[in-house]
Amino acid sequence: MNNLLRVILIGGLVACAIVVAALGLVRHDADLMAPVNLVLFVVGILVYFLPTGLAMYRDCKATVWIAVVNVLLGWTIFGWFIALGWSASGKTREPGHPIGTPPTHPVPGH
């Protein structure tokens, strides 16, 4: 049910954005295009910081350096692809000490 609600919500937002964009194109009114411009800006920011988010998700050892390369050189397409490749193939941290099963000793009489 929760996933269905998310799909309906996102579908409604996309439908509203399409209607607003269509009205803006028909009326040539810049005020109607403001929500579309805001959505495009947010999508652009999310795509720009995709390498940093991927590095954080994968828990890479060099997450800080990937973020630095992404912020400082991401505006160049070359720097963005370097950060994306580094975050996708970088070394991840070792998981913590796993909780092992206690040793089993035979119970006498069984």
Contact map, one row per residue, 1 for C-alpha under 8 A:
11111000000000000000000000000000000000000000000000000000000000000000000000000000000000000000000000000000000000
11111100000000000000000000000000000000000000000000000000000000000000000000000000000000000000000000000000000000
11111110000000000000000000000000000000000000000000000000000000000000000000000000000000000000000000000000000000
11111111000000000000000000000000000000000000000000000000000000000000000000000000000000000000000000000000000000
11111111100000000000000000000000000000000000000000000000000000000000000000000000000000000000000000000000000000
01111111110000000000000000000000000000000000000000000000000000000000000000000000000000000000000000000000000000
00111111111000000000000000000000000000000000000000000000000000000000000000000000000000000000000000000000000000
00011111111100000000000000000000000000000000000000000000000000000000000000000000000000000000000000000000000000
00001111111110000000000000000000000000000000000000000000000000000000000000000000000000000000000000000000000000
00000111111111000000000000000000000000000000000000000000000000000000000000000000000000000000000000000000000000
00000011111111100000000000000000000000000000000000000000000000000000000000000000000000000000000000000000000000
00000001111111110000000000000000000000000000000000000000000000000000000000000000000000000000000000000000000000
00000000111111111000000000000000000000000000000000000000000000000000000000000000000000000000000000000000000000
00000000011111111100000000000000000000000000000000000000000000000000000000000000000000000000000000000000000000
00000000001111111110000000000000000000000000000000000000000000000000000000000000000000000000000000000000000000
00000000000111111111000000000000000000000000000000000000000000000000000000000000000000000000000000000000000000
00000000000011111111100000000000001100000000000000000000000000000000000000000000000000000000000000000000000000
00000000000001111111110000000000000000000000000000000000000000000000000000000000000000000000000000000000000000
00000000000000111111111000000000000000000000000000000000000000000000000000000000000000000000000000000000000000
00000000000000011111111100000001101100000000000000000000000000000000000000000000000000000000000000000000000000
00000000000000001111111110000001100100000000000000000000000000000000000000000000000000000000000000000000000000
00000000000000000111111111000000000000000000000000000000000000000000000000000000000000000000000000000000000000
00000000000000000011111111100001000000000000000000000000000000000000000000000000000000000000000000000000000000
00000000000000000001111111111111100000000000000000000000000000000000000000000000000000000000000000000000000000
00000000000000000000111111111000000000000000000000000000000000000000000000000000000000000000000000000000000000
00000000000000000000011111110000000000000000000000000000000000000000000000000000000000000000000000000000000000
00000000000000000000001111111000000000000000000000000000000000000000000000000000000000000000000000000000000000
00000000000000000000000111111100000000000000000000000000000000000000000000000000000000000000000000000000000000
00000000000000000000000110111111100000000000000000000000000000000000000000000000000000000000000000000000000000
00000000000000000000000100011111110000000000000000000000000000000000000000000000000000000000000000000000000000
00000000000000000000000100001111110000000000000000000000000000000000000000000000000000000000000000000000000000
00000000000000000001101100001111111000000000000000000000000000000000000000000000000000000000000000000000000000
00000000000000000001100100001111111110000000000000000000000000000000000000000000000000000000000000000000000000
00000000000000000000000000000111111111000000000000000000000000000000000000000000000000000000000000000000000000
00000000000000001001000000000001111111100000000000000000000000000000000000000000000000000000000000000000000000
00000000000000001001100000000000111111110000000000000000000000000000000000000000000000000000000000000000000000
00000000000000000000000000000000111111111000000000000000000000000000000000000000000000000000000000000000000000
00000000000000000000000000000000011111111100000000000000000000000000000000000000000000000000000000000000000000
00000000000000000000000000000000001111111110000000000000000000000000000000000000000000000000000000000000000000
00000000000000000000000000000000000111111111000000000000000000000000000000000000000000000000000000000000000000
00000000000000000000000000000000000011111111100000000000000000000000000000000000000000000000000000000000000000
00000000000000000000000000000000000001111111110000000000000000000000000000000000000000000000000000000000000000
00000000000000000000000000000000000000111111111000000000000000000000000000000000000000000000000000000000000000
00000000000000000000000000000000000000011111111100000000000000000000000000000000000000000000000000000000000000
00000000000000000000000000000000000000001111111110000000000000000000000000000000000000000000000000000000000000
00000000000000000000000000000000000000000111111111000000000000000000000000000000000000000000000000000000000000
00000000000000000000000000000000000000000011111111000000000000000000000000000000000000000000000000000000000000
00000000000000000000000000000000000000000001111111100000000000000000010001000001000000000000000000000000000000
00000000000000000000000000000000000000000000111111111000000000000000011000000000000000000000000000000000000000
00000000000000000000000000000000000000000000011111111100000000000000000000000000000100000000000000000000000000
00000000000000000000000000000000000000000000000111111110000000000110010000000001001110110000000000000000000000
00000000000000000000000000000000000000000000000011111111000000100110010000000000001100100000000000000000000000
00000000000000000000000000000000000000000000000011111111100000000000000000000000000000000000000000000000000000
00000000000000000000000000000000000000000000000001111111110000000000000000000000000100110000000000000000000000
00000000000000000000000000000000000000000000000000111111111101100100000000000000000000110000000000000000000000
00000000000000000000000000000000000000000000000000011111111100100000000000000000000000000000000000000000000000
00000000000000000000000000000000000000000000000000001111111100000000000000000000000000000000000000000000000000
00000000000000000000000000000000000000000000000000000111111100000000000000000000000000100001000000000000000000
00000000000000000000000000000000000000000000000000000011111110100000000000000000000000000001100000000000000000
00000000000000000000000000000000000000000000000000000011111111100000000000000000000000100111100000000000000000
00000000000000000000000000000000000000000000000000000000001111100000000000000000000000000111100000000000000000
00000000000000000000000000000000000000000000000000000010000111111100000000000000000000000110000000000000000000
00000000000000000000000000000000000000000000000000010011001111111110000000000000000000100000000000000000000000
00000000000000000000000000000000000000000000000000000000000001111111000000000000000000000000000000000000000000
00000000000000000000000000000000000000000000000000000000000001111111100000000000000000000000000000000000000000
00000000000000000000000000000000000000000000000000110010000001111111110000000000001001100000000000000000000000
00000000000000000000000000000000000000000000000000110000000000111111111000000000001000000000000000000000000000
00000000000000000000000000000000000000000000000000000000000000011111111100000000000000000000000000000000000000
00000000000000000000000000000000000000000000000000000000000000001111111111000011001000000000000000000000000000
00000000000000000000000000000000000000000000000110110000000000000111111111100011001000000000000000000000000000
00000000000000000000000000000000000000000000000010000000000000000011111111100000000000000000000000000000000000
00000000000000000000000000000000000000000000000000000000000000000001111111100000000000000000000000000000000000
00000000000000000000000000000000000000000000000000000000000000000000111111110111000000000000000000000000000000
00000000000000000000000000000000000000000000000100000000000000000000111111111111101000000000000000000000000000
00000000000000000000000000000000000000000000000000000000000000000000011111111011000000000000000000000000000000
00000000000000000000000000000000000000000000000000000000000000000000000011111111000000000000000000000000000000
00000000000000000000000000000000000000000000000000000000000000000000000001111111100000000000000000000000000000
00000000000000000000000000000000000000000000000000000000000000000000000011011111110000000000000000000000000000
00000000000000000000000000000000000000000000000000000000000000000000110011111111111000000000000000000000000000
00000000000000000000000000000000000000000000000100100000000000000000110011111111111100000000000000000000000000
00000000000000000000000000000000000000000000000000000000000000000000000001001111111110000000000000000000000000
00000000000000000000000000000000000000000000000000000000000000000000000000000111111111000000000000000000000000
00000000000000000000000000000000000000000000000000110000000000000110110001000011111111100000000000000000000000
00000000000000000000000000000000000000000000000001110100000000000000000000000001111111110000000000000000000000
00000000000000000000000000000000000000000000000000100000000000000000000000000000111111111100000000000000000000
00000000000000000000000000000000000000000000000000000000000000000100000000000000011111111100000000000000000000
00000000000000000000000000000000000000000000000000110110010100100100000000000000001111111100000000000000000000
00000000000000000000000000000000000000000000000000100110000000000000000000000000000111111100000000000000000000
00000000000000000000000000000000000000000000000000000000000000000000000000000000000011111110000000000000000000
00000000000000000000000000000000000000000000000000000000000111000000000000000000000011111111000000000000000000
00000000000000000000000000000000000000000000000000000000000111000000000000000000000000001111100000000000000000
00000000000000000000000000000000000000000000000000000000011110000000000000000000000000000111110000000000000000
00000000000000000000000000000000000000000000000000000000001110000000000000000000000000000011111000000000000000
00000000000000000000000000000000000000000000000000000000000000000000000000000000000000000001111100000000000000
00000000000000000000000000000000000000000000000000000000000000000000000000000000000000000000111111000000000000
00000000000000000000000000000000000000000000000000000000000000000000000000000000000000000000011111000000000000
00000000000000000000000000000000000000000000000000000000000000000000000000000000000000000000001111100000000000
00000000000000000000000000000000000000000000000000000000000000000000000000000000000000000000001111110000000000
00000000000000000000000000000000000000000000000000000000000000000000000000000000000000000000000011111000000000
00000000000000000000000000000000000000000000000000000000000000000000000000000000000000000000000001111100000000
00000000000000000000000000000000000000000000000000000000000000000000000000000000000000000000000000111110000000
00000000000000000000000000000000000000000000000000000000000000000000000000000000000000000000000000011111000000
00000000000000000000000000000000000000000000000000000000000000000000000000000000000000000000000000001111100000
00000000000000000000000000000000000000000000000000000000000000000000000000000000000000000000000000000111110000
00000000000000000000000000000000000000000000000000000000000000000000000000000000000000000000000000000011111000
00000000000000000000000000000000000000000000000000000000000000000000000000000000000000000000000000000001111101
00000000000000000000000000000000000000000000000000000000000000000000000000000000000000000000000000000000111111
00000000000000000000000000000000000000000000000000000000000000000000000000000000000000000000000000000000011111
00000000000000000000000000000000000000000000000000000000000000000000000000000000000000000000000000000000001111
00000000000000000000000000000000000000000000000000000000000000000000000000000000000000000000000000000000011111
